[in-house]
Amino acid sequence: MSNIEELLRESYCQYRIKQGKKNIFKEIPVFSRSVDLVEYDARLHKITAVEFKISDWKRAIDQLITVSTCFDYLVLCLPKPKTEKCLCNIKSKCIEIGIGLITWDSDSNIFTKECIPKEVSTIWNAQKKCIIRYIKGQRLGVDYE
């Protein structure tokens, strides 16, 4: 992860904390890679995978698709594109797949929900439970409870 992606992730964590999100975990292993960030809703037993990208948003979507059977929700977070056309292209693809999109204005440090993720319909429950067990035992993650 680049320094700018790390700054984006840290800013996003602070944004989610302000919204009351308490269980946020970084770099969670899934299959042969790691997910940039996982949010866990303990009350609903739902997990969300969040990928951060500064460039190559198509690659981030591919990364989310590879772990889609393990998570209830998928979210892409990236800096706000310079043009409205580019933003529309990204939004269209995210809506088509059911991925949430959040953009970040680095100058004002404001996050904007561009589209809301759809709940994944085909979950591999055994793997999801494995991820939840891992994050419950994770001591290096950011656990704000």
Secondary structure as a PSIPRED ss2 file (coil, helix, strand):
# PSIPRED VFORMAT (PSIPRED V4.0)

   1 M C   1.000  0.000  0.000
   2 S C   1.000  0.000  0.000
   3 N H   0.000  1.000  0.000
   4 I H   0.000  1.000  0.000
   5 E H   0.000  1.000  0.000
   6 E H   0.000  1.000  0.000
   7 L H   0.000  1.000  0.000
   8 L H   0.000  1.000  0.000
   9 R H   0.000  1.000  0.000
  10 E H   0.000  1.000  0.000
  11 S H   0.000  1.000  0.000
  12 Y H   0.000  1.000  0.000
  13 C H   0.000  1.000  0.000
  14 Q H   0.000  1.000  0.000
  15 Y H   0.000  1.000  0.000
  16 R H   0.000  1.000  0.000
  17 I H   0.000  1.000  0.000
  18 K H   0.000  1.000  0.000
  19 Q C   1.000  0.000  0.000
  20 G C   1.000  0.000  0.000
  21 K C   1.000  0.000  0.000
  22 K C   1.000  0.000  0.000
  23 N E   0.000  0.000  1.000
  24 I E   0.000  0.000  1.000
  25 F E   0.000  0.000  1.000
  26 K E   0.000  0.000  1.000
  27 E E   0.000  0.000  1.000
  28 I E   0.000  0.000  1.000
  29 P E   0.000  0.000  1.000
  30 V E   0.000  0.000  1.000
  31 F C   1.000  0.000  0.000
  32 S C   1.000  0.000  0.000
  33 R E   0.000  0.000  1.000
  34 S E   0.000  0.000  1.000
  35 V E   0.000  0.000  1.000
  36 D E   0.000  0.000  1.000
  37 L E   0.000  0.000  1.000
  38 V E   0.000  0.000  1.000
  39 E E   0.000  0.000  1.000
  40 Y E   0.000  0.000  1.000
  41 D E   0.000  0.000  1.000
  42 A C   1.000  0.000  0.000
  43 R C   1.000  0.000  0.000
  44 L C   1.000  0.000  0.000
  45 H C   1.000  0.000  0.000
  46 K E   0.000  0.000  1.000
  47 I E   0.000  0.000  1.000
  48 T E   0.000  0.000  1.000
  49 A E   0.000  0.000  1.000
  50 V E   0.000  0.000  1.000
  51 E E   0.000  0.000  1.000
  52 F E   0.000  0.000  1.000
  53 K C   1.000  0.000  0.000
  54 I C   1.000  0.000  0.000
  55 S C   1.000  0.000  0.000
  56 D C   1.000  0.000  0.000
  57 W H   0.000  1.000  0.000
  58 K H   0.000  1.000  0.000
  59 R H   0.000  1.000  0.000
  60 A H   0.000  1.000  0.000
  61 I H   0.000  1.000  0.000
  62 D H   0.000  1.000  0.000
  63 Q H   0.000  1.000  0.000
  64 L H   0.000  1.000  0.000
  65 I H   0.000  1.000  0.000
  66 T H   0.000  1.000  0.000
  67 V C   1.000  0.000  0.000
  68 S H   0.000  1.000  0.000
  69 T H   0.000  1.000  0.000
  70 C H   0.000  1.000  0.000
  71 F C   1.000  0.000  0.000
  72 D C   1.000  0.000  0.000
  73 Y E   0.000  0.000  1.000
  74 L E   0.000  0.000  1.000
  75 V E   0.000  0.000  1.000
  76 L E   0.000  0.000  1.000
  77 C E   0.000  0.000  1.000
  78 L E   0.000  0.000  1.000
  79 P E   0.000  0.000  1.000
  80 K C   1.000  0.000  0.000
  81 P C   1.000  0.000  0.000
  82 K C   1.000  0.000  0.000
  83 T C   1.000  0.000  0.000
  84 E H   0.000  1.000  0.000
  85 K H   0.000  1.000  0.000
  86 C H   0.000  1.000  0.000
  87 L H   0.000  1.000  0.000
  88 C H   0.000  1.000  0.000
  89 N H   0.000  1.000  0.000
  90 I H   0.000  1.000  0.000
  91 K H   0.000  1.000  0.000
  92 S H   0.000  1.000  0.000
  93 K H   0.000  1.000  0.000
  94 C H   0.000  1.000  0.000
  95 I H   0.000  1.000  0.000
  96 E H   0.000  1.000  0.000
  97 I H   0.000  1.000  0.000
  98 G C   1.000  0.000  0.000
  99 I C   1.000  0.000  0.000
 100 G E   0.000  0.000  1.000
 101 L E   0.000  0.000  1.000
 102 I E   0.000  0.000  1.000
 103 T E   0.000  0.000  1.000
 104 W E   0.000  0.000  1.000
 105 D E   0.000  0.000  1.000
 106 S C   1.000  0.000  0.000
 107 D C   1.000  0.000  0.000
 108 S C   1.000  0.000  0.000
 109 N C   1.000  0.000  0.000
 110 I E   0.000  0.000  1.000
 111 F E   0.000  0.000  1.000
 112 T E   0.000  0.000  1.000
 113 K E   0.000  0.000  1.000
 114 E E   0.000  0.000  1.000
 115 C E   0.000  0.000  1.000
 116 I C   1.000  0.000  0.000
 117 P C   1.000  0.000  0.000
 118 K C   1.000  0.000  0.000
 119 E C   1.000  0.000  0.000
 120 V C   1.000  0.000  0.000
 121 S C   1.000  0.000  0.000
 122 T C   1.000  0.000  0.000
 123 I C   1.000  0.000  0.000
 124 W C   1.000  0.000  0.000
 125 N H   0.000  1.000  0.000
 126 A H   0.000  1.000  0.000
 127 Q H   0.000  1.000  0.000
 128 K H   0.000  1.000  0.000
 129 K H   0.000  1.000  0.000
 130 C H   0.000  1.000  0.000
 131 I H   0.000  1.000  0.000
 132 I H   0.000  1.000  0.000
 133 R H   0.000  1.000  0.000
 134 Y H   0.000  1.000  0.000
 135 I H   0.000  1.000  0.000
 136 K H   0.000  1.000  0.000
 137 G H   0.000  1.000  0.000
 138 Q C   1.000  0.000  0.000
 139 R C   1.000  0.000  0.000
 140 L C   1.000  0.000  0.000
 141 G C   1.000  0.000  0.000
 142 V E   0.000  0.000  1.000
 143 D E   0.000  0.000  1.000
 144 Y C   1.000  0.000  0.000
 145 E C   1.000  0.000  0.000
